[in-house]
Amino acid sequence: MTELQIITGSIADLEWFQEHSNELRERYGGEFIAIKNKSIVGFASSSGALIKNLEQNGEESNLVLIKHVTPKGEIVIL
């Protein structure tokens, strides 16, 4: 996989995350999720646990998008 393919996939996954944020908040609020090819490939309560689970399942953690899902009713101010 080339760097361009990785970047393009990450952008598509980020767009998918943003488009589905309400649905994801309902199901995964407060969790860290891993997205690959517009699909959830793992989730856990901490990023470290998620990375460990991904690696145990044969996923390369550096090739997935990892995002924290803000719990429903919370607002993040950057």
N, CA, C and O atoms as CSV, one atom per row, in Angstrom:
chain,resi,resn,atom,element,x,y,z
A,1,MET,N,N,0.847,-1.166,0.000
A,1,MET,CA,C,0.000,0.000,0.000
A,1,MET,C,C,0.900,1.237,0.000
A,1,MET,O,O,1.831,1.339,0.799
A,2,THR,N,N,0.613,2.168,-0.897
A,2,THR,CA,C,1.427,3.376,-0.988
A,2,THR,C,C,0.982,4.413,0.043
A,2,THR,O,O,-0.105,4.313,0.612
A,3,GLU,N,N,1.831,5.398,0.270
A,3,GLU,CA,C,1.482,6.468,1.205
A,3,GLU,C,C,0.233,7.207,0.740
A,3,GLU,O,O,-0.611,7.578,1.556
A,4,LEU,N,N,0.111,7.421,-0.564
A,4,LEU,CA,C,-1.064,8.109,-1.102
A,4,LEU,C,C,-2.331,7.306,-0.834
A,4,LEU,O,O,-3.364,7.886,-0.500
A,5,GLN,N,N,-2.274,6.002,-0.969
A,5,GLN,CA,C,-3.442,5.162,-0.679
A,5,GLN,C,C,-3.804,5.227,0.806
A,5,GLN,O,O,-4.983,5.262,1.158
A,6,ILE,N,N,-2.806,5.242,1.662
A,6,ILE,CA,C,-3.052,5.328,3.101
A,6,ILE,C,C,-3.707,6.662,3.439
A,6,ILE,O,O,-4.689,6.703,4.180
A,7,ILE,N,N,-3.171,7.749,2.900
A,7,ILE,CA,C,-3.727,9.081,3.171
A,7,ILE,C,C,-5.137,9.204,2.618
A,7,ILE,O,O,-6.025,9.719,3.298
A,8,THR,N,N,-5.355,8.739,1.395
A,8,THR,CA,C,-6.675,8.802,0.785
A,8,THR,C,C,-7.684,7.996,1.593
A,8,THR,O,O,-8.814,8.442,1.795
A,9,GLY,N,N,-7.288,6.819,2.055
A,9,GLY,CA,C,-8.165,5.997,2.877
A,9,GLY,C,C,-8.478,6.663,4.200
A,9,GLY,O,O,-9.611,6.600,4.677
A,10,SER,N,N,-7.485,7.299,4.798
A,10,SER,CA,C,-7.699,7.989,6.069
A,10,SER,C,C,-8.661,9.153,5.911
A,10,SER,O,O,-9.503,9.383,6.780
A,11,ILE,N,N,-8.549,9.885,4.822
A,11,ILE,CA,C,-9.463,11.007,4.568
A,11,ILE,C,C,-10.885,10.490,4.382
A,11,ILE,O,O,-11.829,11.058,4.932
A,12,ALA,N,N,-11.041,9.422,3.614
A,12,ALA,CA,C,-12.372,8.843,3.401
A,12,ALA,C,C,-12.955,8.341,4.723
A,12,ALA,O,O,-14.148,8.507,4.979
A,13,ASP,N,N,-12.121,7.730,5.556
A,13,ASP,CA,C,-12.589,7.229,6.850
A,13,ASP,C,C,-12.967,8.379,7.781
A,13,ASP,O,O,-13.941,8.276,8.526
A,14,LEU,N,N,-12.211,9.466,7.745
A,14,LEU,CA,C,-12.542,10.631,8.566
A,14,LEU,C,C,-13.869,11.246,8.119
A,14,LEU,O,O,-14.694,11.617,8.954
A,15,GLU,N,N,-14.071,11.352,6.825
A,15,GLU,CA,C,-15.342,11.868,6.307
A,15,GLU,C,C,-16.500,10.966,6.737
A,15,GLU,O,O,-17.560,11.455,7.127
A,16,TRP,N,N,-16.293,9.654,6.666
A,16,TRP,CA,C,-17.326,8.693,7.089
A,16,TRP,C,C,-17.629,8.878,8.577
A,16,TRP,O,O,-18.792,8.864,8.981
A,17,PHE,N,N,-16.581,9.051,9.393
A,17,PHE,CA,C,-16.756,9.272,10.824
A,17,PHE,C,C,-17.607,10.518,11.070
A,17,PHE,O,O,-18.521,10.493,11.894
A,18,GLN,N,N,-17.312,11.590,10.366
A,18,GLN,CA,C,-18.059,12.836,10.543
A,18,GLN,C,C,-19.508,12.686,10.088
A,18,GLN,O,O,-20.416,13.194,10.746
A,19,GLU,N,N,-19.733,12.000,8.982
A,19,GLU,CA,C,-21.086,11.808,8.458
A,19,GLU,C,C,-21.941,10.941,9.380
A,19,GLU,O,O,-23.160,11.106,9.430
A,20,HIS,N,N,-21.316,10.028,10.102
A,20,HIS,CA,C,-22.046,9.085,10.949
A,20,HIS,C,C,-21.871,9.377,12.442
A,20,HIS,O,O,-22.106,8.506,13.280
A,21,SER,N,N,-21.463,10.590,12.768
A,21,SER,CA,C,-21.135,10.913,14.164
A,21,SER,C,C,-22.313,10.709,15.117
A,21,SER,O,O,-22.110,10.243,16.238
A,22,ASN,N,N,-23.524,11.040,14.707
A,22,ASN,CA,C,-24.669,10.849,15.602
A,22,ASN,C,C,-24.916,9.374,15.895
A,22,ASN,O,O,-25.156,9.003,17.043
A,23,GLU,N,N,-24.861,8.539,14.873
A,23,GLU,CA,C,-25.054,7.096,15.055
A,23,GLU,C,C,-23.942,6.514,15.932
A,23,GLU,O,O,-24.191,5.705,16.825
A,24,LEU,N,N,-22.722,6.943,15.656
A,24,LEU,CA,C,-21.580,6.439,16.417
A,24,LEU,C,C,-21.669,6.864,17.878
A,24,LEU,O,O,-21.323,6.092,18.772
A,25,ARG,N,N,-22.132,8.091,18.126
A,25,ARG,CA,C,-22.276,8.594,19.494
A,25,ARG,C,C,-23.282,7.748,20.273
A,25,ARG,O,O,-23.091,7.475,21.458
A,26,GLU,N,N,-24.353,7.337,19.597
A,26,GLU,CA,C,-25.373,6.497,20.250
A,26,GLU,C,C,-24.788,5.158,20.689
A,26,GLU,O,O,-25.083,4.668,21.779
A,27,ARG,N,N,-23.963,4.576,19.835
A,27,ARG,CA,C,-23.459,3.222,20.099
A,27,ARG,C,C,-22.120,3.193,20.835
A,27,ARG,O,O,-21.894,2.328,21.681
A,28,TYR,N,N,-21.227,4.144,20.512
A,28,TYR,CA,C,-19.852,4.086,21.033
A,28,TYR,C,C,-19.462,5.302,21.875
A,28,TYR,O,O,-18.273,5.531,22.096
A,29,GLY,N,N,-20.434,6.086,22.349
A,29,GLY,CA,C,-20.127,7.284,23.125
A,29,GLY,C,C,-19.172,7.001,24.272
A,29,GLY,O,O,-19.412,6.104,25.080
A,30,GLY,N,N,-18.088,7.766,24.344
A,30,GLY,CA,C,-17.081,7.589,25.389
A,30,GLY,C,C,-16.002,6.581,25.059
A,30,GLY,O,O,-15.045,6.431,25.818
A,31,GLU,N,N,-16.135,5.887,23.941
A,31,GLU,CA,C,-15.172,4.852,23.541
A,31,GLU,C,C,-14.204,5.383,22.480
A,31,GLU,O,O,-14.458,6.406,21.843
A,32,PHE,N,N,-13.120,4.685,22.310
A,32,PHE,CA,C,-12.218,4.898,21.187
A,32,PHE,C,C,-12.586,3.864,20.140
A,32,PHE,O,O,-12.787,2.693,20.462
A,33,ILE,N,N,-12.676,4.295,18.882
A,33,ILE,CA,C,-13.000,3.363,17.805
A,33,ILE,C,C,-11.907,3.385,16.749
A,33,ILE,O,O,-11.209,4.384,16.576
A,34,ALA,N,N,-11.771,2.274,16.051
A,34,ALA,CA,C,-10.833,2.160,14.934
A,34,ALA,C,C,-11.659,1.965,13.670
A,34,ALA,O,O,-12.538,1.105,13.608
A,35,ILE,N,N,-11.359,2.782,12.663
A,35,ILE,CA,C,-12.099,2.750,11.400
A,35,ILE,C,C,-11.127,2.399,10.277
A,35,ILE,O,O,-10.030,2.950,10.176
A,36,LYS,N,N,-11.567,1.468,9.445
A,36,LYS,CA,C,-10.779,1.078,8.273
A,36,LYS,C,C,-11.765,0.793,7.150
A,36,LYS,O,O,-12.689,-0.003,7.317
A,37,ASN,N,N,-11.573,1.433,6.024
A,37,ASN,CA,C,-12.449,1.262,4.861
A,37,ASN,C,C,-13.917,1.516,5.221
A,37,ASN,O,O,-14.812,0.774,4.816
A,38,LYS,N,N,-14.137,2.591,5.996
A,38,LYS,CA,C,-15.480,3.027,6.381
A,38,LYS,C,C,-16.229,1.993,7.218
A,38,LYS,O,O,-17.457,1.921,7.166
A,39,SER,N,N,-15.499,1.200,7.981
A,39,SER,CA,C,-16.083,0.195,8.871
A,39,SER,C,C,-15.373,0.248,10.217
A,39,SER,O,O,-14.182,0.549,10.288
A,40,ILE,N,N,-16.106,-0.045,11.275
A,40,ILE,CA,C,-15.520,-0.134,12.608
A,40,ILE,C,C,-14.824,-1.490,12.715
A,40,ILE,O,O,-15.451,-2.537,12.551
A,41,VAL,N,N,-13.527,-1.455,12.990
A,41,VAL,CA,C,-12.774,-2.708,13.114
A,41,VAL,C,C,-12.371,-2.988,14.552
A,41,VAL,O,O,-11.747,-4.010,14.835
A,42,GLY,N,N,-12.725,-2.079,15.468
A,42,GLY,CA,C,-12.445,-2.297,16.876
A,42,GLY,C,C,-12.882,-1.118,17.707
A,42,GLY,O,O,-13.041,-0.007,17.201
A,43,PHE,N,N,-13.075,-1.368,18.994
A,43,PHE,CA,C,-13.389,-0.290,19.936
A,43,PHE,C,C,-12.976,-0.724,21.334
A,43,PHE,O,O,-12.919,-1.915,21.641
A,44,ALA,N,N,-12.689,0.267,22.178
A,44,ALA,CA,C,-12.288,0.009,23.563
A,44,ALA,C,C,-12.409,1.301,24.359
A,44,ALA,O,O,-12.579,2.380,23.792
A,45,SER,N,N,-12.321,1.180,25.662
A,45,SER,CA,C,-12.478,2.351,26.521
A,45,SER,C,C,-11.220,3.218,26.591
A,45,SER,O,O,-11.275,4.349,27.072
A,46,SER,N,N,-10.094,2.697,26.117
A,46,SER,CA,C,-8.867,3.499,26.062
A,46,SER,C,C,-8.155,3.244,24.742
A,46,SER,O,O,-8.322,2.196,24.117
A,47,SER,N,N,-7.359,4.222,24.332
A,47,SER,CA,C,-6.640,4.058,23.070
A,47,SER,C,C,-5.620,2.927,23.161
A,47,SER,O,O,-5.415,2.192,22.195
A,48,GLY,N,N,-4.981,2.790,24.321
A,48,GLY,CA,C,-4.007,1.711,24.499
A,48,GLY,C,C,-4.635,0.335,24.378
A,48,GLY,O,O,-4.079,-0.561,23.742
A,49,ALA,N,N,-5.801,0.175,24.996
A,49,ALA,CA,C,-6.511,-1.111,24.910
A,49,ALA,C,C,-6.954,-1.385,23.478
A,49,ALA,O,O,-6.915,-2.526,23.018
A,50,LEU,N,N,-7.373,-0.343,22.779
A,50,LEU,CA,C,-7.796,-0.508,21.388
A,50,LEU,C,C,-6.630,-0.951,20.519
A,50,LEU,O,O,-6.766,-1.874,19.716
A,51,ILE,N,N,-5.499,-0.307,20.674
A,51,ILE,CA,C,-4.322,-0.672,19.876
A,51,ILE,C,C,-3.908,-2.108,20.173
A,51,ILE,O,O,-3.567,-2.861,19.261
A,52,LYS,N,N,-3.936,-2.484,21.435
A,52,LYS,CA,C,-3.587,-3.868,21.806
A,52,LYS,C,C,-4.552,-4.861,21.156
A,52,LYS,O,O,-4.126,-5.881,20.613
A,53,ASN,N,N,-5.867,-4.557,21.214
A,53,ASN,CA,C,-6.865,-5.437,20.594
A,53,ASN,C,C,-6.670,-5.537,19.086
A,53,ASN,O,O,-6.776,-6.622,18.513
A,54,LEU,N,N,-6.385,-4.408,18.445
A,54,LEU,CA,C,-6.163,-4.415,16.994
A,54,LEU,C,C,-4.993,-5.318,16.645
A,54,LEU,O,O,-5.088,-6.152,15.744
A,55,GLU,N,N,-3.899,-5.150,17.355
A,55,GLU,CA,C,-2.704,-5.939,17.061
A,55,GLU,C,C,-2.937,-7.428,17.324
A,55,GLU,O,O,-2.423,-8.271,16.590
A,56,GLN,N,N,-3.707,-7.758,18.369
A,56,GLN,CA,C,-4.025,-9.155,18.646
A,56,GLN,C,C,-4.889,-9.764,17.537
A,56,GLN,O,O,-4.856,-10.973,17.306
A,57,ASN,N,N,-5.663,-8.912,16.856
A,57,ASN,CA,C,-6.528,-9.386,15.773
A,57,ASN,C,C,-5.885,-9.238,14.395
A,57,ASN,O,O,-6.560,-9.389,13.376
A,58,GLY,N,N,-4.583,-8.944,14.359
A,58,GLY,CA,C,-3.860,-8.890,13.099
A,58,GLY,C,C,-3.997,-7.587,12.328
A,58,GLY,O,O,-3.583,-7.517,11.170
A,59,GLU,N,N,-4.561,-6.566,12.933
A,59,GLU,CA,C,-4.672,-5.251,12.282
A,59,GLU,C,C,-3.434,-4.429,12.621
A,59,GLU,O,O,-2.945,-4.470,13.750
A,60,GLU,N,N,-2.934,-3.690,11.649
A,60,GLU,CA,C,-1.827,-2.772,11.899
A,60,GLU,C,C,-2.424,-1.460,12.388
A,60,GLU,O,O,-3.111,-0.770,11.636
A,61,SER,N,N,-2.166,-1.115,13.636
A,61,SER,CA,C,-2.795,0.061,14.233
A,61,SER,C,C,-2.421,1.358,13.521
A,61,SER,O,O,-3.158,2.340,13.604
A,62,ASN,N,N,-1.296,1.373,12.830
A,62,ASN,CA,C,-0.908,2.586,12.107
A,62,ASN,C,C,-1.617,2.702,10.754
A,62,ASN,O,O,-1.427,3.692,10.047
A,63,LEU,N,N,-2.424,1.713,10.387
A,63,LEU,CA,C,-3.147,1.760,9.117
A,63,LEU,C,C,-4.652,1.921,9.297
A,63,LEU,O,O,-5.420,1.746,8.350
A,64,VAL,N,N,-5.071,2.256,10.518
A,64,VAL,CA,C,-6.483,2.510,10.780
A,64,VAL,C,C,-6.617,3.906,11.381
A,64,VAL,O,O,-5.672,4.446,11.955
A,65,LEU,N,N,-7.804,4.475,11.239
A,65,LEU,CA,C,-8.097,5.763,11.855
A,65,LEU,C,C,-8.651,5.499,13.249
A,65,LEU,O,O,-9.635,4.776,13.404
A,66,ILE,N,N,-8.021,6.082,14.259
A,66,ILE,CA,C,-8.485,5.917,15.633
A,66,ILE,C,C,-9.054,7.249,16.099
A,66,ILE,O,O,-8.382,8.279,16.047
A,67,LYS,N,N,-10.304,7.211,16.556
A,67,LYS,CA,C,-10.998,8.420,17.004
A,67,LYS,C,C,-11.684,8.153,18.334
A,67,LYS,O,O,-12.122,7.036,18.607
A,68,HIS,N,N,-11.771,9.187,19.153
A,68,HIS,CA,C,-12.562,9.111,20.381
A,68,HIS,C,C,-13.954,9.620,20.045
A,68,HIS,O,O,-14.100,10.658,19.400
A,69,VAL,N,N,-14.973,8.895,20.479
A,69,VAL,CA,C,-16.360,9.281,20.227
A,69,VAL,C,C,-16.868,10.023,21.461
A,69,VAL,O,O,-16.972,9.456,22.548
A,70,THR,N,N,-17.176,11.284,21.268
A,70,THR,CA,C,-17.682,12.104,22.369
A,70,THR,C,C,-19.027,11.547,22.837
A,70,THR,O,O,-19.900,11.277,22.013
A,71,PRO,N,N,-19.202,11.375,24.132
A,71,PRO,CA,C,-20.480,10.875,24.631
A,71,PRO,C,C,-21.626,11.821,24.283
A,71,PRO,O,O,-21.439,13.033,24.169
A,72,LYS,N,N,-22.795,11.253,24.120
A,72,LYS,CA,C,-23.985,12.039,23.820
A,72,LYS,C,C,-24.208,13.040,24.940
A,72,LYS,O,O,-24.117,12.703,26.120
A,73,GLY,N,N,-24.499,14.271,24.557
A,73,GLY,CA,C,-24.767,15.321,25.537
A,73,GLY,C,C,-23.528,16.110,25.946
A,73,GLY,O,O,-23.651,17.129,26.624
A,74,GLU,N,N,-22.352,15.668,25.554
A,74,GLU,CA,C,-21.126,16.404,25.867
A,74,GLU,C,C,-20.690,17.209,24.671
A,74,GLU,O,O,-20.926,16.822,23.526
A,75,ILE,N,N,-20.051,18.336,24.939
A,75,ILE,CA,C,-19.546,19.199,23.887
A,75,ILE,C,C,-18.052,19.326,24.069
A,75,ILE,O,O,-17.569,19.492,25.190
A,76,VAL,N,N,-17.315,19.250,22.975
A,76,VAL,CA,C,-15.862,19.415,23.012
A,76,VAL,C,C,-15.538,20.800,22.488
A,76,VAL,O,O,-15.950,21.165,21.387
A,77,ILE,N,N,-14.807,21.568,23.268
A,77,ILE,CA,C,-14.379,22.897,22.840
A,77,ILE,C,C,-12.875,22.826,22.577
A,77,ILE,O,O,-12.092,22.475,23.460
A,78,LEU,N,N,-12.495,23.159,21.373
A,78,LEU,CA,C,-11.075,23.098,21.002
A,78,LEU,C,C,-10.465,24.484,20.992
A,78,LEU,O,O,-9.278,24.634,20.704
